[in-house]
Amino acid sequence: MVGVSTAQVASLLNSAFGKQNITPEKVWHLVGTGVFADVSQTRSVRVDLDEVLAMTAATRVVTPDQWPHQPLFRVSLTKLRPNAIPDPKNPNGAPLRTHAGADYANAHGLPALMRERAWTGVWEVSDATIEQAVEKRAILFGTTKGYIHPDYVRTIVGAHRDKNVRRVWWETEPAPASVRAFVGTGLWMDVQAGRESHWA
């Protein structure tokens, strides 16, 4: 095993994907979400070179207009963290979710439903956007600094508004076969900076 620094990983990703905007900080987020494992025995993050090469081989660079289905709605994901939200219909029972964020490697061992709820809600979205996303069955995808994992791409079929904070839970179902085939084993796609959730 050859451990490389976040700066070296950033350089490798930029070379592989023809980019110039992948920074060590973005790599740190990729490690936090489980795209890469931290193999360091010290405080400095190190990534196995073979893991980086395997990821670049399995990941294609695309642009939003290349997707076989439109529109696209993205949510920006950081590492998984405890963030329980009680179920208003059953406040003494199981929460609606236990965590928020992404854990692509499922290192936390969450059940599939809790992994899904950790990223499909709760997002600040306008009523007009909700209506359009549901009506057009928009593709919802999670991204970490450009990386899109195949398990984090679904179709929006409904939404529930959190009245207390004006945020929304997306109701989803699996993406169409054409979209799943397009995503394959993973994508890299630059998205607009700024808002944590927005049209792609």
N, C-alpha and C positions, 0 to 999 in steps of 0.2 A: 504494500500500500504506500502510495506517495501522497502525503498531505499537502494541499496548496492553500494559500491565504485567500481571503475574500477578494483582494485586489487581483490576484492571479486568476481566480474564477471569473471575475468581471471581464478581464482581458480575453479569456478563452470564450466566454459567451459572446462578447462583442465581435470577435473574429468569426465564430461559427454562424452567427445570425446576421452578420453584416450591419451591426449597430455601432453606435458611438455613445449611447446614453445609459448603458448598464454600468452602474457604479458599485463599489464595495458595499455601500449601504443597502442597495437593492439585493445584493447577494445575501446580506445578513437577514433580510426578510424571507428570502427563499429558504434559508436554513431554518428560520423560526417556524415556517409553515410546513416543513418536512419534505420540501423538494430535494434538499440535500441534508445529510446527517453531519453533525459536528463531530469529527474524530479526534479533536485536540484533547490533550491531557492537561492543558493550561487554560488560562482565561481567554487566550486568542482563539478565534474560530478558525478551524482548518477543515477542508473538505477533501475526501478521497478523489484523486484525479480520475480514476476509473469511473466513479459515479458521475462526474461532470461530463465525461466523454459519452457515457451511456445516455445521459439526459439530452445532450445536444443531438445525438443520433436519433432519438425518439421524438424530437420536437421540431415542428415545421413553423416557419415564419409566414404569417398571413396578414391580410388587411381586412377591414370590416366588409368591404364590398364583395369579397370572395365567398362569403358564407352562402350556403344554398337556401337559406331562409332569412327573411328580414321581418320586423326590425330586431335589433339586438339591444339588450339592456344589461349593462355590466354593474357588478358590485366589486369594490376593491377590498381584498381580504388580507389581513395580517394574521399573526400566529393565534392559535386557539387559546382562549382564556376563559376562566369561570365567569359566567354571566347569566345567572338563572333568572327566568321570567316566569312568575306564577301564572297558572291558568285561571282566568277570571271566572270561568264556569265551575271550577273545582279548586278553590284556593288551598284546600288542605291535602290535595292529591299531588300527583306528579306534575312538575312544572312543564310549561310549554317547551322550554329548552333549558339546558344546564350550562351551555357554553356558547361563545360567539367566536367566529373566525374560522380559519382553515387548519386542518391537520391532514395533509395529503397522504402521509404515511400511516395514518390512524395509530400513531404511537400512544394516544390516550385510551384507545380501545373503546370508544363510544359506540353505542348501538347505531345502526344506519339512520334511524329516524332522527336521533339527536345530532348526528353529523350533518344531516340535511338542514335541520332547523337552525343550526349554528351559523349558516350562511344565507338562508333564504329570508330571514327577518332579523331585526327590525330596521327598515331603511326609510330615510326621509324622502318622500316622493309626493309630487302634487297630484291632485285629483284627476287632472287632465291626463297626466302620464299614466296613472293607473288605468283609466278608461281605455286609453289607446293600447297599452300593453296587453290587457285582457282581450280586447276586441280582436287584435291582430295576432294573438297567440305568440307574443314576442319570445325570443330565445333569451333566457336569463343565464348569464355565465359569471362565475367568480374569477377574478384575476389577481395575482400577486405580482405587482411590478412588471406585468407583461406576460407572465406565465399563466396558461390555462390548462388545468388538469381535466381529463375526460370525465371524471365523476362529478365535476362542478359545472355542468351544462344541462339545463332543463328547460321545459316549455312553461311559460306563465299561462295559467288557466283561470286564475281568480286572485283575489286579494282581500285581506282583512286589515282595516285601519285600527291602529292603536290610538284611541281617542285622547289619551293622556299626553302623548308626546308627538302626535301627528306623524306617526311612522307606520309603515305598512309591513305586513307579513305577506309574502308572495305564496300563493297556492300554485304548486307546480306538478307536472307529470314528466315522465322521461321525454327527452327530445326526440324528434323524428329520426328514423333510421338514416336518412340522408345527412342529417347534422351529425349524428354519432359517427358515421363513416368519415365525414369531413374532419372532425376533431381528431379522430384516430387515437394515437397514443399521447397526444399533447400538442399544444400550439403555443407560439409566442406572438403576441399582437400588441403593439403600442396603442394606448388609449389616451384620451384627453386628461391632462392633469387637472387637479382641483377636486370637484365634488366626489364623494365616496361612492355615489351611485348615480348613474346617468346613462343616456343613450350612448351606444358605442359609435 
